[in-house]
Amino acid sequence: VQKGQVVATVLSQESYASITGAMQLLGEATTDVEKEQAKEALQLARETAVVAKIKAPFSGAVTNRFVTEGQLVNQGTDLVEVIDPKSEYFIAYVPVSYISLVRVGEPAFITIPGMDIMPLQGTVRTINPVVDANSQSVKVRIDLASIPPVVSFGTFGNAEIKVGERRSVVLVPKPAVYHNDDLDEYFVWRIQGDSIALLTHVHVGLADSSSFEITSGLKPGDVVA
């Protein structure tokens, strides 16, 4: 919708009653005189109807309609929801164990499953101080620089928040790292020579969807199985 465009029309209850009453009279009229009188009453009811036209305060997109045509509404009832494209944002649910790493202003990238588009670029805007007890996660708002037309409001995606940068680190694919639940420790099979595999205790740091950062126990160039 464009700024100033009518997005809803509200008819006063008295006007609605007058129009529906006149329409009922017209439907029940049997003589020409009764029909003419009913038509005049309907025309008068429509001409004198009290109508409020609700206009969009800015250009944007109508994302929700909360009422249907003919529904009785009260003062304060939500009618429609209009979103300003300039306020486009993404809500990410970050596990509470990682939230301490997230800072306002950090860059983020949003990928949309099933869409062949480049990741959306954004910036962490706010971090909700309340932890969701059920999911043990925290809501993080990410303001987006822009959204392509193919992405509609309410689309689900995955967020990657850049919490820091480390150079010359040892990364190992997650399937190659074994976690001992009893000891709460991590191990890898390190290849020595041509055929010897040594079970090696390691410490892990940061992780992404595919790899662990190894902070000790391996050195660059080591081969793992």
C-alpha positions in Angstrom: 0.0 0.0 0.0 1.0 3.6 -0.5 1.0 6.3 2.1 -2.5 7.8 2.4 -4.2 4.8 0.7 -7.4 3.6 2.4 -6.8 0.2 4.1 -10.1 -0.1 6.0 -13.5 1.6 6.1 -15.5 1.8 9.4 -19.3 2.5 9.3 -20.9 3.8 12.4 -23.4 1.4 14.1 -26.3 3.8 13.6 -25.5 4.2 9.9 -25.1 0.4 9.5 -28.5 -0.1 11.1 -30.2 2.5 8.9 -28.7 1.0 5.7 -29.5 -2.6 6.6 -33.1 -1.5 7.7 -33.7 0.2 4.4 -32.4 -2.8 2.5 -34.7 -5.0 4.4 -37.7 -2.7 3.6 -36.7 -2.8 -0.1 -36.6 -6.6 0.0 -40.0 -6.8 1.6 -41.7 -4.2 -0.5 -44.5 -5.5 -2.7 -46.1 -2.4 -4.3 -44.4 0.2 -6.5 -45.0 2.8 -3.9 -43.4 0.8 -1.2 -40.4 0.0 -3.4 -39.9 3.7 -4.3 -40.1 4.7 -0.7 -37.6 2.0 0.3 -35.2 3.1 -2.4 -35.4 6.7 -1.2 -34.8 5.6 2.4 -31.8 3.5 1.3 -30.3 6.3 -0.7 -30.8 8.7 2.2 -29.2 6.3 4.6 -26.2 5.8 2.3 -25.8 9.6 1.7 -25.9 10.4 5.4 -23.9 7.5 6.6 -21.0 8.3 9.0 -18.0 6.6 7.6 -14.4 6.6 8.9 -11.7 5.9 6.3 -8.6 4.4 7.8 -5.5 5.4 5.8 -2.0 3.9 5.8 0.3 6.3 7.7 3.2 5.3 5.5 4.0 3.2 2.4 4.4 -0.5 3.2 2.8 -3.9 3.2 -0.4 -5.1 4.8 0.6 -8.2 6.7 -2.5 -8.9 8.7 -6.2 -8.2 8.7 -7.8 -8.6 12.1 -11.5 -8.1 11.1 -13.8 -9.2 8.3 -16.3 -7.2 6.3 -19.5 -6.5 8.3 -17.9 -7.3 11.7 -18.8 -5.1 14.6 -15.8 -3.4 16.1 -15.3 -1.4 19.2 -13.0 1.6 20.0 -9.4 0.4 20.1 -10.0 -2.7 18.0 -7.1 -3.6 15.7 -8.1 -3.5 12.1 -5.0 -4.1 9.9 -1.3 -4.4 10.4 0.9 -2.3 8.0 4.7 -2.9 8.2 7.2 -0.3 7.0 9.8 -2.0 4.7 12.4 0.2 6.3 11.8 -1.5 9.6 12.4 -5.1 8.4 14.0 -7.3 11.0 14.6 -10.9 11.9 14.0 -12.5 15.3 16.6 -15.2 16.1 16.4 -17.5 19.1 19.9 -17.9 20.5 20.6 -20.7 23.1 21.2 -19.2 26.5 24.6 -21.0 26.6 25.8 -18.8 23.7 24.0 -15.5 24.4 27.0 -14.1 26.4 29.0 -14.1 23.1 26.4 -11.9 21.3 26.8 -8.1 21.3 24.6 -5.3 20.0 26.1 -4.1 16.7 27.6 -7.4 15.6 27.0 -8.4 12.0 24.6 -11.3 11.2 23.7 -13.3 8.1 20.3 -14.8 7.4 19.8 -17.8 5.1 16.4 -18.8 3.9 16.0 -22.6 3.4 14.6 -23.5 -0.1 15.4 -20.1 -1.6 18.3 -19.7 -4.0 19.3 -16.2 -2.8 22.3 -14.7 -1.2 22.3 -14.5 2.7 20.6 -11.5 4.0 22.9 -9.1 5.8 21.9 -7.6 9.1 23.0 -6.2 12.4 22.1 -7.2 16.0 19.8 -4.5 17.2 18.5 -5.7 20.6 19.0 -8.6 22.9 15.9 -9.6 25.0 17.0 -9.8 28.7 14.4 -12.5 29.4 15.2 -16.2 28.9 12.4 -18.4 27.6 12.0 -21.1 30.2 10.7 -23.7 27.7 13.3 -23.4 25.0 16.2 -22.0 27.1 16.8 -19.4 24.5 16.9 -15.6 24.2 15.2 -13.5 21.5 17.7 -11.4 19.5 16.4 -8.8 17.0 18.5 -8.4 13.8 17.8 -5.4 11.7 18.1 -6.2 8.0 19.7 -3.9 5.4 17.2 -5.0 2.7 14.9 -7.9 1.8 14.4 -9.1 -1.8 10.8 -9.2 -3.1 10.8 -13.0 -3.1 11.0 -13.1 0.7 7.7 -12.4 2.3 7.0 -11.2 5.8 6.9 -14.1 8.4 9.4 -16.2 6.5 11.5 -18.6 8.6 15.3 -18.7 8.3 18.6 -19.4 10.0 20.8 -16.7 11.5 24.6 -16.7 11.8 25.9 -14.0 14.1 29.5 -13.1 13.9 30.7 -12.9 17.5 34.4 -12.7 16.8 37.2 -13.5 14.5 40.1 -15.9 15.1 42.9 -16.6 12.8 45.2 -19.7 12.4 42.8 -21.9 14.4 42.5 -25.7 14.1 39.1 -26.8 12.8 37.9 -30.4 12.9 34.7 -31.7 11.3 32.1 -32.5 14.0 31.7 -36.1 13.0 35.4 -36.6 13.8 35.1 -35.4 17.4 33.8 -37.8 20.0 32.3 -36.7 23.3 32.5 -38.9 26.4 29.3 -38.2 28.3 30.6 -39.7 31.5 33.8 -37.6 31.6 32.4 -34.7 29.7 35.5 -34.6 27.6 36.3 -34.6 23.8 38.5 -37.0 21.9 39.7 -37.5 18.3 41.5 -40.3 16.5 44.8 -38.7 15.4 46.6 -40.5 12.6 50.3 -41.1 13.2 52.4 -42.4 10.4 50.7 -44.4 7.8 48.4 -46.6 9.8 48.5 -45.8 13.5 45.4 -44.0 15.0 45.9 -42.6 18.5 42.9 -41.6 20.7 43.8 -38.0 21.6 42.2 -35.9 24.2 41.3 -32.4 22.9 39.7 -29.2 24.2 37.1 -27.6 22.0 36.2 -23.9 21.6 33.7 -22.3 19.3 31.6 -24.4 17.0 29.4 -23.9 14.0 27.0 -26.2 12.1 29.9 -28.3 10.7 33.1 -27.9 12.7 34.7 -27.6 16.2 37.5 -25.3 17.0 40.2 -27.3 18.7 42.0 -25.1 21.3 44.5 -27.8 22.5 45.5 -31.4 21.8 46.1 -30.9 18.0 48.4 -28.7 16.0 48.0 -27.5 12.4 48.8 -30.2 10.0 47.6 -33.1 12.2 45.4 -35.6 10.4 42.3 -37.1 12.1 40.1 -39.9 11.2 
